[in-house]
C-alpha cells in the first residue's frame, strides 16, 4: 500500500487529536503533512489523502486551507482519492454543521478528485450542513464538544471503510 497523505493543521486542538487517533491506527501507512506549511510538491507526492477540515465560524474553511488551496487549484486531481474528516459543533452551530467538509469536497470534485468515506447522518442532531448529500455526509463529522465519547469509535469504523476504498 502506498502511503496516505494526512493533511491537517498541527495547530488545531480537535483536528490534531483526531489525526493522532488516525495515525495510531494506520501506523506506517500514513505520512503527516502540516497544511499550514504544505507546498504543491507535498501535494503531488500522494495519490491517496485524508484531509482534516474543521469548520470555522459560520461554516467557513479555516484560513490555512484558504491559503493552501490556491497552490493546487489549477492542478488536475484525476487519479487522486480523498477521505475527509472535520470537527464541528452540532449544538453551537446547527445551521452549518461541518460545512467545511462540503466546501472542500466541492473543490476536490471540481478538479476531478474522487471522494470516499461517506457517513450516514444517523446519530447527529443539526439543522443544515453543506457536507450532507443524499442523506449522507461526504466525510466523517466529529463533534468533540457534544459527542466526545463517540469520536474514537467513529474514527475506527470509518478507517476500516476507507482503507478498503483507497
N, C-alpha and C positions, 0 to 999 in steps of 0.2 A: 504494500500500500504506500502510495506517495504521501508525503507529509501534507497535513492540512494546515493552512494558514489561519491562525486565530488572531483576528484583528480587533482590538478594543483599546480604550484609553486606560493606561496604567494608573491614572489619577482619579478614577471613579470608584466610589465605595462599593456599590451593589453590583455593577457590571464586572468589576475586578473580582469580587467574591464569587460570582457565577463562573468567571473564567478559570479561577483556581479549581473549582469543582470539575470543570470540563477537563482541565489539564490533568488532574488526579486520575480521572477515568481513562483518558486517552493516552497518557504517558508519552512515549517517544513518537507517537503518530502525529503529534501536533507541534507546530512551531509558533510561538507567540510573537506578535508584532505590535508595538505601541503605535496606534493610529496617529497619535499626535506627532510622531517623528517619521512616519511611513513615507516612502517615496514611490514613484511609479515603478521603479525597478523592484522594490519589495513586492508590489502587487503582481508583477509579471512572473515572479518565481513560482507561483502556485496556480493550480487548476481547481483546487477544492478549498473552500473557505468557510469558516464560521465567523460571523461578524457580531460583535456586541454593540447593540444600538439602543441606548436608553432614550426615553422621551423626555425632553425638557419643556418646561413651562406649559404652554397651551398647545402641545402637540408638535413640537419642533425637533429637528435634528440638533444634536449638540454642535457647538461652534467648531470643534476639531474635525467632525465629519464634514461640515460645510467647507472647511479649509482644505481637506484632503480630496474630496470628490472632483474638483476641477482638474486635478492631476491625471485622472483616468477617464474623464467624461468623453474624450474623443476616441478612447480605446474600445475595440470590439470585445465583448465578453463571451462571444461564442466559444463553446467548449469549456467554459468555467461553470462550476456548480457552487451554489451558495446556500448556507443554512444560517438563519439569523435568530438571535435571542435578544430580548430587551427588557429592561426594568421599567415598570410603570406603577402607578398608584390608582387602582380602580375606584377607591372611595374618594380620594382627594381630587382626582381628575377623571371623573366618569365619562365626560363627553369627548375625551381624546386619549383614551387608554391605549398605550403603546403605539400611538400614531407613527412614531419614527420608524418602526419596523415596516409599516406600509409605505412610507415615503422612500425608504431605502430599496424596497422591493421594486417600486415603480422605476427607480433609477437603474437598477440592475436589468430588469426585463426590457427596458427601452434600448438597452445596448446588447441584447441577445443572450444574457446570462440565464442560467437555469436555477430556479429556486426550489429547494426541497425542505422538508421538515415542517409541513403544515400540522397544526394542532387544533383539535376540536375546542369549541368555546365553552364546553360544559365546565362548571366549577368556578367560573368567573362572573362577577356582577358589575356591569358597567352600562353606560347608555349608548356610546358610539366608539368606533375605532376604525381608523384608516387601514389597520392591519387585518381587518376582517373581510374575507371574500368567500362567498357561497357557504356561510356558516362555519368557516374555519379561519383560524389565524394563519397568516403566511409565515409565521415564525413562532418561537416559544416565548410567550409572555411570562414574566416573573414579577411577582408583587411581594417585595421584601417587607413592605410596611404592614400589609394586611394578611398575607399568607406565607409568612417566612418558613413555617414548618413544611410547606409543600415545595419549596424551591429545589432542594436536593433530589427528592423523588421524581419531580418533573424533569429535571435535567437528565437523570439516569435513564428514564424511559425514552426521552427524546433522542439521546445519543444512540441508543440501540436502533432506533428507526433510521436516523440519518446515516449512520455508518453503512447500512445496507444499500443506501441510495447513492453514496459517493462513488 
